[in-house]
Amino acid sequence: MEFNYTENQRMIADMIRDFGVKHIKPKMMEWDESQEFPVEVFKKLGELGLMGVLVPTEYGGSGFGYLEYVTAIAELSKIDGSIGLSMAAHNSLCTGHILQFGNEAQKKQYLPKLATAEWIGAWGLTEPNTGSDAGNMRTVAVQDGDYWVINGAKNFITHGKSGNVAVVIVRTGDVGDSHGMTAFIIEKGTPGFSAGRKEDKLGMRASETTELIFEDCRVHKDQMLGKVGEGFIQAMKVLDGGRISIAALSLGIAQGAFEAALAYSQERSQFNKPISSFQGISFKLADMATEIEAASLLTYQAADMKNRGLNVNKESAMAKLYASEVSVRVANEGVQIFGGYGFTKDYPAEKYYRDAKLCTIGEGTSEIQKLVISRAILK
Ligand SMILES: Cc1cc2nc3c(=O)[nH]c(=O)nc-3n(C[C@H](O)[C@H](O)[C@H](O)COP(=O)(O)OP(=O)(O)OC[C@H]3O[C@@H](n4cnc5c(N)ncnc54)[C@H](O)[C@@H]3O)c2cc1C
């Protein structure tokens, strides 16, 4: 495994740092405060090729692999976790599902629009009563000739309102049957398909999270991804890749929180010395740096394996579990190093702290990652 950045990774990291200074940093606290999802930033990231990182060039994407993808999300999340989360959901979930399981016509129709961010993508698995237990979902599709009629609701869906297209997984068979669910591509404006309530969140506030509502929503059978009954298995495979992107998101937030705390610890003096000279602070920084390094290795290991076409079910869960828990620990210590100022909006520490927490929840909680890992090592 190569430990140094490739030329492409360096180029992507530099490009995102520049982009962040110009287009994200000046407005991000405003978006955070007002919970505004900055669609125009998304479109600009699309122009840079960051909305179809893994999409082959023949479908209008950048044609990169997972190493570049992890670098892009981590660099973006170092600046603003909300934008990192939205980028991860767009690339890995909606776009990733169509890329992995769409037929040629579906790929030609949707990937060029998604890869350039002309369209924004959403992905709906979670329901109000079934999050971790997604296989128990109740949103149902019933066949009526060439159409499927969908009724029910999804919640916590990233880009549920602003998304131009959603991939949703719904029940087409018996409850409790992992082959009883099917994935459909549904475009915004389809009668019976609408966005519901927007969540008011602790963190990741500039990443839009809403309900999706289906009321006798008729979807043509050509919009089905794969075959009837394949939806849940497809979703689990999509999440295997998606979890690498949440590990990258976690890593970026942790790195951002660490760099801010490191700089502050050298500027802030108490007892006539920089606070970094106190062992109580320098040992925190040592722990933070070490844990970030370990999270980075797990994340890039999973990315490298994914690039080589290996099964990453266990490794992506390990990377996501560890990196997200590190992100929360590092962001917490970051606030502590800033002292009272860490508790204010004048410094970035509080935002990293709020944003980091999502990482241990989205795309499967830490407890669910442990379930995935333990199943893999006990079989
Ligand atoms: C900001 C945000 C964005 C999101 N974006 C999307 C999206 O785009 N698309 C989408 O489909 N979903 C999305 N989600 C949903 C997310 O994936 C779920 O919130 C997550 O899977 C947890 O489900 P839940 O919230 O229903 O919690 P629950 O499943 O109710 O879990 C509650 C608690 O019980 C624990 N628990 C549950 N089962 C077990 C078990 N078997 N063993 C031990 N502990 C267990 C959990 O770990 C957790 O601590 C998003 C969520 C958020 C907050």
The ligand as a Tripos MOL2 file, in Angstrom:
@<TRIPOS>MOLECULE
LIG
   53    58     1     0     0
SMALL
NO_CHARGES

@<TRIPOS>ATOM
      1 C1        -28.0440   13.9640    9.1640 C.3       1 LIG1
      2 C2        -28.5300   12.6040    8.7510 C.ar      1 LIG1
      3 C3        -28.4980   12.2510    7.4100 C.ar      1 LIG1
      4 C4        -28.9870   10.9950    7.0000 C.ar      1 LIG1
      5 N1        -29.0430   10.7180    5.6580 N.ar      1 LIG1
      6 C5        -29.6650    9.5620    5.2650 C.ar      1 LIG1
      7 C6        -29.9070    9.3230    3.8750 C.ar      1 LIG1
      8 O1        -29.5270   10.1280    3.0050 O.2       1 LIG1
      9 N2        -30.5790    8.1960    3.5280 N.ar      1 LIG1
     10 C7        -31.0180    7.2830    4.4430 C.ar      1 LIG1
     11 O2        -31.6190    6.2940    4.0540 O.2       1 LIG1
     12 N3        -30.8060    7.4980    5.7820 N.ar      1 LIG1
     13 C8        -30.1570    8.6090    6.2080 C.ar      1 LIG1
     14 N4        -29.9670    8.8390    7.5510 N.ar      1 LIG1
     15 C9        -30.4810    7.8900    8.5200 C.3       1 LIG1
     16 C10       -29.3940    7.1400    9.3240 C.3       1 LIG1
     17 O3        -28.7460    6.2080    8.4950 O.3       1 LIG1
     18 C11       -30.0960    6.5190   10.5390 C.3       1 LIG1
     19 O4        -30.4070    7.5880   11.4100 O.3       1 LIG1
     20 C12       -29.2360    5.4960   11.2450 C.3       1 LIG1
     21 O5        -29.0940    4.3490   10.4370 O.3       1 LIG1
     22 C13       -29.8230    5.0900   12.5980 C.3       1 LIG1
     23 O6        -31.1810    4.7820   12.5080 O.3       1 LIG1
     24 P1        -32.2220    5.4350   13.5630 P.3       1 LIG1
     25 O7        -31.9540    6.8760   13.5620 O.co2     1 LIG1
     26 O8        -33.5820    4.9720   13.2420 O.co2     1 LIG1
     27 O9        -31.7620    4.8580   14.9740 O.3       1 LIG1
     28 P2        -32.2440    3.4760   15.6130 P.3       1 LIG1
     29 O10       -32.0390    2.3740   14.6370 O.co2     1 LIG1
     30 O11       -33.5720    3.6300   16.2200 O.co2     1 LIG1
     31 O12       -31.1550    3.2910   16.7720 O.3       1 LIG1
     32 C14       -31.2890    3.8890   18.0710 C.3       1 LIG1
     33 C15       -30.1420    3.3420   18.9450 C.3       1 LIG1
     34 O13       -30.3030    1.9150   19.0980 O.3       1 LIG1
     35 C16       -29.0980    1.2620   18.6990 C.3       1 LIG1
     36 N5        -29.4140   -0.0340   18.0980 N.ar      1 LIG1
     37 C17       -30.3400   -0.3130   17.1400 C.ar      1 LIG1
     38 N6        -30.3010   -1.6110   16.8140 N.ar      1 LIG1
     39 C18       -29.3120   -2.1740   17.5700 C.ar      1 LIG1
     40 C19       -28.7720   -3.4890   17.7090 C.ar      1 LIG1
     41 N7        -29.2250   -4.5050   16.9630 N.pl3     1 LIG1
     42 N8        -27.7670   -3.6620   18.5840 N.ar      1 LIG1
     43 C20       -27.2930   -2.6410   19.3440 C.ar      1 LIG1
     44 N9        -27.7650   -1.3840   19.2520 N.ar      1 LIG1
     45 C21       -28.7540   -1.1620   18.3830 C.ar      1 LIG1
     46 C22       -28.4660    2.2160   17.6940 C.3       1 LIG1
     47 O14       -27.0730    1.9540   17.5410 O.3       1 LIG1
     48 C23       -28.7630    3.5520   18.3260 C.3       1 LIG1
     49 O15       -27.8270    3.8140   19.3330 O.3       1 LIG1
     50 C24       -29.4510   10.0830    7.9720 C.ar      1 LIG1
     51 C25       -29.4430   10.4250    9.3300 C.ar      1 LIG1
     52 C26       -29.0200   11.6790    9.7240 C.ar      1 LIG1
     53 C27       -29.0900   12.0330   11.1930 C.3       1 LIG1
@<TRIPOS>BOND
     1     1     2 1
     2     2     3 ar
     3     2    52 ar
     4     3     4 ar
     5     4     5 ar
     6     4    50 ar
     7     5     6 ar
     8     6     7 ar
     9     6    13 1
    10     7     8 2
    11     7     9 ar
    12     9    10 ar
    13    10    11 2
    14    10    12 ar
    15    12    13 ar
    16    13    14 ar
    17    14    15 1
    18    14    50 ar
    19    15    16 1
    20    16    17 1
    21    16    18 1
    22    18    19 1
    23    18    20 1
    24    20    21 1
    25    20    22 1
    26    22    23 1
    27    23    24 1
    28    24    25 2
    29    24    26 1
    30    24    27 1
    31    27    28 1
    32    28    29 2
    33    28    30 1
    34    28    31 1
    35    31    32 1
    36    32    33 1
    37    33    34 1
    38    33    48 1
    39    34    35 1
    40    35    36 1
    41    35    46 1
    42    36    37 ar
    43    36    45 ar
    44    37    38 ar
    45    38    39 ar
    46    39    40 ar
    47    39    45 ar
    48    40    41 1
    49    40    42 ar
    50    42    43 ar
    51    43    44 ar
    52    44    45 ar
    53    46    47 1
    54    46    48 1
    55    48    49 1
    56    50    51 ar
    57    51    52 ar
    58    52    53 1
@<TRIPOS>SUBSTRUCTURE
     1 LIG1         1 GROUP 0 **** ****
